[in-house]
């Protein structure tokens, strides 16, 4: 059975977690535990810290299992 990536969004960013790529190094949960929670569902809470801190932590992911993109702003 193939496990699909999980998507989490707030109004500014979207985070994609690919569990089949994750090496469980736990950098995300150890270094930004208010966002990346080990025993809570949903385990990523994008409202728990600033987008800048979340993006910086995602960039440290050793396996590339975490990716992000900036959500498009709607035109007025």
Biopython code that builds the backbone (N, CA, C, O; Angstrom):
import numpy as np
from Bio.PDB.StructureBuilder import StructureBuilder

atoms = [
    (1, "UNK", "N", (0.839, -1.182, 0.000)),
    (1, "UNK", "CA", (0.000, 0.000, 0.000)),
    (1, "UNK", "C", (0.888, 1.251, 0.000)),
    (1, "UNK", "O", (1.761, 1.393, 0.856)),
    (2, "UNK", "N", (0.671, 2.127, -0.928)),
    (2, "UNK", "CA", (1.447, 3.353, -1.033)),
    (2, "UNK", "C", (0.872, 4.405, -0.097)),
    (2, "UNK", "O", (-0.336, 4.637, -0.071)),
    (3, "UNK", "N", (1.758, 5.041, 0.675)),
    (3, "UNK", "CA", (1.341, 6.099, 1.589)),
    (3, "UNK", "C", (1.466, 7.430, 0.862)),
    (3, "UNK", "O", (2.522, 7.754, 0.320)),
    (4, "UNK", "N", (0.393, 8.188, 0.855)),
    (4, "UNK", "CA", (0.377, 9.470, 0.158)),
    (4, "UNK", "C", (0.942, 10.568, 1.049)),
    (4, "UNK", "O", (0.817, 10.504, 2.272)),
    (5, "UNK", "N", (1.560, 11.568, 0.445)),
    (5, "UNK", "CA", (2.017, 12.726, 1.217)),
    (5, "UNK", "C", (0.845, 13.423, 1.899)),
    (5, "UNK", "O", (-0.282, 13.403, 1.406)),
    (6, "UNK", "N", (1.132, 14.031, 3.032)),
    (6, "UNK", "CA", (0.126, 14.763, 3.799)),
    (6, "UNK", "C", (0.346, 16.250, 3.589)),
    (6, "UNK", "O", (1.486, 16.708, 3.505)),
    (7, "UNK", "N", (-0.738, 17.001, 3.504)),
    (7, "UNK", "CA", (-0.671, 18.433, 3.247)),
    (7, "UNK", "C", (-1.277, 19.199, 4.414)),
    (7, "UNK", "O", (-2.343, 18.855, 4.924)),
    (8, "UNK", "N", (-0.569, 20.246, 4.821)),
    (8, "UNK", "CA", (-1.008, 21.114, 5.914)),
    (8, "UNK", "C", (-0.881, 22.551, 5.427)),
    (8, "UNK", "O", (0.126, 22.907, 4.816)),
    (9, "UNK", "N", (-1.893, 23.386, 5.691)),
    (9, "UNK", "CA", (-1.859, 24.767, 5.210)),
    (9, "UNK", "C", (-2.347, 25.741, 6.262)),
    (9, "UNK", "O", (-3.172, 25.416, 7.115)),
    (10, "UNK", "N", (-1.811, 26.947, 6.172)),
    (10, "UNK", "CA", (-2.400, 28.093, 6.843)),
    (10, "UNK", "C", (-2.649, 29.129, 5.754)),
    (10, "UNK", "O", (-2.574, 28.789, 4.573)),
    (11, "UNK", "N", (-2.934, 30.349, 6.096)),
    (11, "UNK", "CA", (-3.277, 31.309, 5.048)),
    (11, "UNK", "C", (-2.078, 31.700, 4.191)),
    (11, "UNK", "O", (-2.261, 32.211, 3.086)),
    (12, "UNK", "N", (-0.852, 31.472, 4.671)),
    (12, "UNK", "CA", (0.336, 31.930, 3.954)),
    (12, "UNK", "C", (1.184, 30.833, 3.320)),
    (12, "UNK", "O", (1.750, 31.030, 2.245)),
    (13, "UNK", "N", (1.275, 29.691, 3.974)),
    (13, "UNK", "CA", (2.143, 28.624, 3.468)),
    (13, "UNK", "C", (1.423, 27.277, 3.471)),
    (13, "UNK", "O", (0.446, 27.075, 4.192)),
    (14, "UNK", "N", (1.928, 26.370, 2.652)),
    (14, "UNK", "CA", (1.470, 24.984, 2.634)),
    (14, "UNK", "C", (2.695, 24.101, 2.817)),
    (14, "UNK", "O", (3.724, 24.296, 2.169)),
    (15, "UNK", "N", (2.566, 23.129, 3.708)),
    (15, "UNK", "CA", (3.642, 22.189, 3.992)),
    (15, "UNK", "C", (3.206, 20.805, 3.532)),
    (15, "UNK", "O", (2.079, 20.378, 3.784)),
    (16, "UNK", "N", (4.103, 20.122, 2.861)),
    (16, "UNK", "CA", (3.847, 18.760, 2.400)),
    (16, "UNK", "C", (4.832, 17.842, 3.099)),
    (16, "UNK", "O", (6.042, 18.067, 3.075)),
    (17, "UNK", "N", (4.294, 16.809, 3.718)),
    (17, "UNK", "CA", (5.108, 15.810, 4.414)),
    (17, "UNK", "C", (4.960, 14.487, 3.677)),
    (17, "UNK", "O", (3.851, 13.982, 3.500)),
    (18, "UNK", "N", (6.089, 13.932, 3.250)),
    (18, "UNK", "CA", (6.096, 12.653, 2.547)),
    (18, "UNK", "C", (6.669, 11.583, 3.480)),
    (18, "UNK", "O", (7.888, 11.482, 3.617)),
    (19, "UNK", "N", (5.814, 10.786, 4.124)),
    (19, "UNK", "CA", (6.283, 9.807, 5.098)),
    (19, "UNK", "C", (7.164, 8.712, 4.506)),
    (19, "UNK", "O", (7.956, 8.101, 5.225)),
    (20, "UNK", "N", (7.039, 8.459, 3.223)),
    (20, "UNK", "CA", (7.867, 7.408, 2.622)),
    (20, "UNK", "C", (9.304, 7.865, 2.420)),
    (20, "UNK", "O", (10.184, 7.034, 2.191)),
    (21, "UNK", "N", (9.562, 9.164, 2.499)),
    (21, "UNK", "CA", (10.913, 9.717, 2.354)),
    (21, "UNK", "C", (11.550, 9.970, 3.721)),
    (21, "UNK", "O", (12.776, 9.966, 3.839)),
    (22, "UNK", "N", (10.743, 10.187, 4.743)),
    (22, "UNK", "CA", (11.226, 10.551, 6.077)),
    (22, "UNK", "C", (12.142, 9.475, 6.658)),
    (22, "UNK", "O", (11.833, 8.285, 6.610)),
    (23, "UNK", "N", (13.286, 9.921, 7.212)),
    (23, "UNK", "CA", (14.229, 9.007, 7.862)),
    (23, "UNK", "C", (14.091, 9.047, 9.384)),
    (23, "UNK", "O", (14.897, 8.453, 10.100)),
    (24, "UNK", "N", (13.074, 9.744, 9.873)),
    (24, "UNK", "CA", (12.789, 9.845, 11.310)),
    (24, "UNK", "C", (13.985, 10.322, 12.120)),
    (24, "UNK", "O", (14.261, 9.797, 13.199)),
    (25, "UNK", "N", (14.691, 11.315, 11.600)),
    (25, "UNK", "CA", (15.801, 11.921, 12.330)),
    (25, "UNK", "C", (15.288, 12.786, 13.478)),
    (25, "UNK", "O", (16.043, 13.111, 14.395)),
    (26, "UNK", "N", (14.024, 13.156, 13.433)),
    (26, "UNK", "CA", (13.323, 13.926, 14.463)),
    (26, "UNK", "C", (13.846, 15.341, 14.658)),
    (26, "UNK", "O", (13.612, 15.947, 15.704)),
    (27, "UNK", "N", (14.558, 15.882, 13.655)),
    (27, "UNK", "CA", (15.026, 17.263, 13.758)),
    (27, "UNK", "C", (13.851, 18.214, 13.912)),
    (27, "UNK", "O", (13.900, 19.138, 14.724)),
    (28, "UNK", "N", (12.799, 17.994, 13.141)),
    (28, "UNK", "CA", (11.650, 18.895, 13.186)),
    (28, "UNK", "C", (11.001, 18.881, 14.577)),
    (28, "UNK", "O", (10.749, 19.937, 15.157)),
    (29, "UNK", "N", (10.736, 17.702, 15.098)),
    (29, "UNK", "CA", (10.053, 17.584, 16.397)),
    (29, "UNK", "C", (10.937, 18.029, 17.559)),
    (29, "UNK", "O", (10.438, 18.576, 18.542)),
    (30, "UNK", "N", (12.222, 17.802, 17.454)),
    (30, "UNK", "CA", (13.123, 18.192, 18.535)),
    (30, "UNK", "C", (13.431, 19.686, 18.528)),
    (30, "UNK", "O", (13.621, 20.281, 19.588)),
    (31, "UNK", "N", (13.482, 20.289, 17.366)),
    (31, "UNK", "CA", (13.897, 21.685, 17.271)),
    (31, "UNK", "C", (12.746, 22.674, 17.179)),
    (31, "UNK", "O", (12.926, 23.855, 17.474)),
    (32, "UNK", "N", (11.573, 22.215, 16.777)),
    (32, "UNK", "CA", (10.395, 23.094, 16.703)),
    (32, "UNK", "C", (9.166, 22.296, 17.128)),
    (32, "UNK", "O", (8.225, 22.105, 16.358)),
    (33, "UNK", "N", (9.206, 21.839, 18.373)),
    (33, "UNK", "CA", (8.191, 20.900, 18.887)),
    (33, "UNK", "C", (6.805, 21.509, 19.030)),
    (33, "UNK", "O", (5.823, 20.771, 19.107)),
    (34, "UNK", "N", (6.694, 22.826, 19.069)),
    (34, "UNK", "CA", (5.366, 23.419, 19.137)),
    (34, "UNK", "C", (4.626, 23.311, 17.801)),
    (34, "UNK", "O", (3.399, 23.408, 17.766)),
    (35, "UNK", "N", (5.358, 23.111, 16.709)),
    (35, "UNK", "CA", (4.754, 22.955, 15.383)),
    (35, "UNK", "C", (4.692, 21.493, 14.973)),
    (35, "UNK", "O", (3.650, 21.009, 14.531)),
    (36, "UNK", "N", (5.816, 20.786, 15.120)),
    (36, "UNK", "CA", (5.932, 19.391, 14.700)),
    (36, "UNK", "C", (5.808, 18.501, 15.938)),
    (36, "UNK", "O", (6.778, 18.279, 16.663)),
    (37, "UNK", "N", (4.606, 18.004, 16.157)),
    (37, "UNK", "CA", (4.299, 17.253, 17.378)),
    (37, "UNK", "C", (4.354, 15.755, 17.100)),
    (37, "UNK", "O", (3.823, 15.285, 16.094)),
    (38, "UNK", "N", (4.987, 15.023, 17.980)),
    (38, "UNK", "CA", (5.178, 13.598, 17.746)),
    (38, "UNK", "C", (3.950, 12.757, 18.040)),
    (38, "UNK", "O", (3.744, 11.741, 17.376)),
    (39, "UNK", "N", (3.139, 13.132, 18.992)),
    (39, "UNK", "CA", (2.059, 12.248, 19.434)),
    (39, "UNK", "C", (0.679, 12.888, 19.376)),
    (39, "UNK", "O", (-0.225, 12.490, 20.111)),
    (40, "UNK", "N", (0.516, 13.876, 18.508)),
    (40, "UNK", "CA", (-0.761, 14.582, 18.391)),
    (40, "UNK", "C", (-1.174, 14.572, 16.919)),
    (40, "UNK", "O", (-0.337, 14.741, 16.033)),
    (41, "UNK", "N", (-2.444, 14.376, 16.670)),
    (41, "UNK", "CA", (-2.973, 14.414, 15.308)),
    (41, "UNK", "C", (-3.867, 15.645, 15.202)),
    (41, "UNK", "O", (-4.708, 15.811, 16.086)),
    (42, "UNK", "N", (-3.767, 16.516, 14.217)),
    (42, "UNK", "CA", (-2.722, 16.504, 13.193)),
    (42, "UNK", "C", (-1.377, 16.886, 13.800)),
    (42, "UNK", "O", (-1.305, 17.737, 14.685)),
    (43, "UNK", "N", (-0.340, 16.265, 13.329)),
    (43, "UNK", "CA", (0.963, 16.417, 13.968)),
    (43, "UNK", "C", (1.715, 17.668, 13.551)),
    (43, "UNK", "O", (2.726, 18.004, 14.167)),
    (44, "UNK", "N", (1.249, 18.369, 12.521)),
    (44, "UNK", "CA", (1.854, 19.643, 12.136)),
    (44, "UNK", "C", (0.831, 20.748, 12.379)),
    (44, "UNK", "O", (-0.261, 20.733, 11.811)),
    (45, "UNK", "N", (1.198, 21.708, 13.230)),
    (45, "UNK", "CA", (0.326, 22.833, 13.565)),
    (45, "UNK", "C", (0.990, 24.116, 13.066)),
    (45, "UNK", "O", (1.859, 24.671, 13.739)),
    (46, "UNK", "N", (0.589, 24.575, 11.908)),
    (46, "UNK", "CA", (1.219, 25.746, 11.289)),
    (46, "UNK", "C", (0.861, 27.058, 11.972)),
    (46, "UNK", "O", (1.439, 28.095, 11.647)),
    (47, "UNK", "N", (-0.071, 27.034, 12.902)),
    (47, "UNK", "CA", (-0.425, 28.240, 13.639)),
    (47, "UNK", "C", (0.364, 28.367, 14.949)),
    (47, "UNK", "O", (0.168, 29.322, 15.700)),
    (48, "UNK", "N", (1.243, 27.421, 15.220)),
    (48, "UNK", "CA", (1.956, 27.387, 16.496)),
    (48, "UNK", "C", (3.252, 28.191, 16.502)),
    (48, "UNK", "O", (3.884, 28.320, 17.551)),
    (49, "UNK", "N", (3.661, 28.731, 15.359)),
    (49, "UNK", "CA", (4.885, 29.531, 15.293)),
    (49, "UNK", "C", (4.814, 30.399, 14.042)),
    (49, "UNK", "O", (3.847, 30.334, 13.283)),
    (50, "UNK", "N", (5.836, 31.203, 13.838)),
    (50, "UNK", "CA", (5.848, 32.069, 12.661)),
    (50, "UNK", "C", (6.155, 31.267, 11.405)),
    (50, "UNK", "O", (6.817, 30.230, 11.457)),
    (51, "UNK", "N", (5.668, 31.760, 10.289)),
    (51, "UNK", "CA", (5.972, 31.108, 9.017)),
    (51, "UNK", "C", (7.472, 31.062, 8.772)),
    (51, "UNK", "O", (7.983, 30.074, 8.246)),
    (52, "UNK", "N", (8.174, 32.109, 9.144)),
    (52, "UNK", "CA", (9.628, 32.163, 8.961)),
    (52, "UNK", "C", (10.321, 31.034, 9.733)),
    (52, "UNK", "O", (11.194, 30.362, 9.183)),
    (53, "UNK", "N", (9.948, 30.820, 10.986)),
    (53, "UNK", "CA", (10.546, 29.749, 11.781)),
    (53, "UNK", "C", (10.222, 28.371, 11.211)),
    (53, "UNK", "O", (11.073, 27.482, 11.194)),
    (54, "UNK", "N", (8.998, 28.201, 10.749)),
    (54, "UNK", "CA", (8.586, 26.919, 10.164)),
    (54, "UNK", "C", (9.380, 26.645, 8.888)),
    (54, "UNK", "O", (9.891, 25.543, 8.691)),
    (55, "UNK", "N", (9.480, 27.647, 8.033)),
    (55, "UNK", "CA", (10.233, 27.487, 6.784)),
    (55, "UNK", "C", (11.697, 27.172, 7.066)),
    (55, "UNK", "O", (12.282, 26.297, 6.428)),
    (56, "UNK", "N", (12.282, 27.880, 8.011)),
    (56, "UNK", "CA", (13.688, 27.612, 8.361)),
    (56, "UNK", "C", (13.878, 26.187, 8.865)),
    (56, "UNK", "O", (14.888, 25.554, 8.558)),
    (57, "UNK", "N", (12.928, 25.679, 9.628)),
    (57, "UNK", "CA", (13.027, 24.306, 10.124)),
    (57, "UNK", "C", (12.861, 23.302, 8.987)),
    (57, "UNK", "O", (13.580, 22.304, 8.936)),
    (58, "UNK", "N", (11.947, 23.546, 8.101)),
    (58, "UNK", "CA", (11.740, 22.649, 6.960)),
    (58, "UNK", "C", (13.007, 22.562, 6.113)),
    (58, "UNK", "O", (13.347, 21.489, 5.612)),
    (59, "UNK", "N", (13.697, 23.667, 5.953)),
    (59, "UNK", "CA", (14.937, 23.683, 5.171)),
    (59, "UNK", "C", (16.028, 22.820, 5.803)),
    (59, "UNK", "O", (16.981, 22.436, 5.124)),
    (60, "UNK", "N", (15.902, 22.512, 7.088)),
    (60, "UNK", "CA", (16.876, 21.675, 7.795)),
    (60, "UNK", "C", (16.550, 20.179, 7.700)),
    (60, "UNK", "O", (17.327, 19.354, 8.180)),
    (61, "UNK", "N", (15.440, 19.825, 7.103)),
    (61, "UNK", "CA", (15.025, 18.426, 7.025)),
    (61, "UNK", "C", (16.070, 17.628, 6.242)),
    (61, "UNK", "O", (16.287, 17.905, 5.062)),
    (62, "UNK", "N", (16.720, 16.645, 6.870)),
    (62, "UNK", "CA", (17.817, 15.933, 6.209)),
    (62, "UNK", "C", (17.385, 15.027, 5.060)),
    (62, "UNK", "O", (18.182, 14.733, 4.169)),
    (63, "UNK", "N", (16.142, 14.587, 5.073)),
    (63, "UNK", "CA", (15.684, 13.648, 4.039)),
    (63, "UNK", "C", (14.921, 14.324, 2.900)),
    (63, "UNK", "O", (14.755, 13.748, 1.824)),
    (64, "UNK", "N", (14.462, 15.546, 3.146)),
    (64, "UNK", "CA", (13.619, 16.209, 2.152)),
    (64, "UNK", "C", (12.172, 15.776, 2.236)),
    (64, "UNK", "O", (11.394, 16.033, 1.317)),
    (65, "UNK", "N", (11.797, 15.119, 3.327)),
    (65, "UNK", "CA", (10.416, 14.662, 3.498)),
    (65, "UNK", "C", (9.461, 15.825, 3.721)),
    (65, "UNK", "O", (8.263, 15.706, 3.463)),
    (66, "UNK", "N", (9.984, 16.944, 4.198)),
    (66, "UNK", "CA", (9.177, 18.142, 4.398)),
    (66, "UNK", "C", (9.495, 19.148, 3.300)),
    (66, "UNK", "O", (10.659, 19.468, 3.056)),
    (67, "UNK", "N", (8.466, 19.636, 2.651)),
    (67, "UNK", "CA", (8.587, 20.671, 1.620)),
    (67, "UNK", "C", (7.560, 21.751, 1.937)),
    (67, "UNK", "O", (6.596, 21.508, 2.664)),
    (68, "UNK", "N", (7.768, 22.928, 1.394)),
    (68, "UNK", "CA", (6.793, 24.000, 1.600)),
    (68, "UNK", "C", (6.671, 24.818, 0.331)),
    (68, "UNK", "O", (7.550, 24.799, -0.530)),
    (69, "UNK", "N", (5.578, 25.529, 0.233)),
    (69, "UNK", "CA", (5.454, 26.574, -0.775)),
    (69, "UNK", "C", (4.605, 27.697, -0.210)),
    (69, "UNK", "O", (3.778, 27.502, 0.680)),
    (70, "UNK", "N", (4.841, 28.875, -0.759)),
    (70, "UNK", "CA", (4.095, 30.066, -0.347)),
    (70, "UNK", "C", (2.773, 30.068, -1.123)),
    (70, "UNK", "O", (2.755, 29.920, -2.345)),
    (71, "UNK", "N", (1.675, 30.237, -0.392)),
    (71, "UNK", "CA", (0.364, 30.279, -1.030)),
    (71, "UNK", "C", (0.233, 31.557, -1.860)),
    (71, "UNK", "O", (0.741, 32.613, -1.485)),
    (72, "UNK", "N", (-0.442, 31.440, -2.966)),
    (72, "UNK", "CA", (-0.668, 32.617, -3.825)),
    (72, "UNK", "C", (-1.667, 33.552, -3.166)),
    (72, "UNK", "O", (-2.636, 33.118, -2.543)),
    (73, "UNK", "N", (-1.416, 34.816, -3.314)),
    (73, "UNK", "CA", (-2.352, 35.829, -2.826)),
    (73, "UNK", "C", (-3.412, 36.050, -3.899)),
    (73, "UNK", "O", (-3.113, 36.060, -5.093)),
    (74, "UNK", "N", (-4.639, 36.225, -3.460)),
    (74, "UNK", "CA", (-5.717, 36.489, -4.403)),
    (74, "UNK", "C", (-5.662, 37.944, -4.843)),
    (74, "UNK", "O", (-5.387, 38.838, -4.043)),
    (75, "UNK", "N", (-5.923, 38.164, -6.100)),
    (75, "UNK", "CA", (-5.974, 39.535, -6.624)),
    (75, "UNK", "C", (-7.279, 40.191, -6.185)),
    (75, "UNK", "O", (-8.317, 39.535, -6.094)),
    (76, "UNK", "N", (-7.216, 41.463, -5.920)),
    (76, "UNK", "CA", (-8.421, 42.209, -5.509)),
    (76, "UNK", "C", (-9.213, 42.661, -6.688)),
    (76, "UNK", "O", (-10.253, 43.299, -6.525)),
]
sb = StructureBuilder()
sb.init_structure("model")
sb.init_model(0)
sb.init_chain("A")
sb.init_seg("    ")
for serial, (resi, resn, name, xyz) in enumerate(atoms, 1):
    if name == "N":
        sb.init_residue(resn, " ", resi, " ")
    sb.init_atom(name, np.array(xyz, "f"), 0.0, 1.0, " ", f" {name:<3s}", serial, name[0])
structure = sb.get_structure()
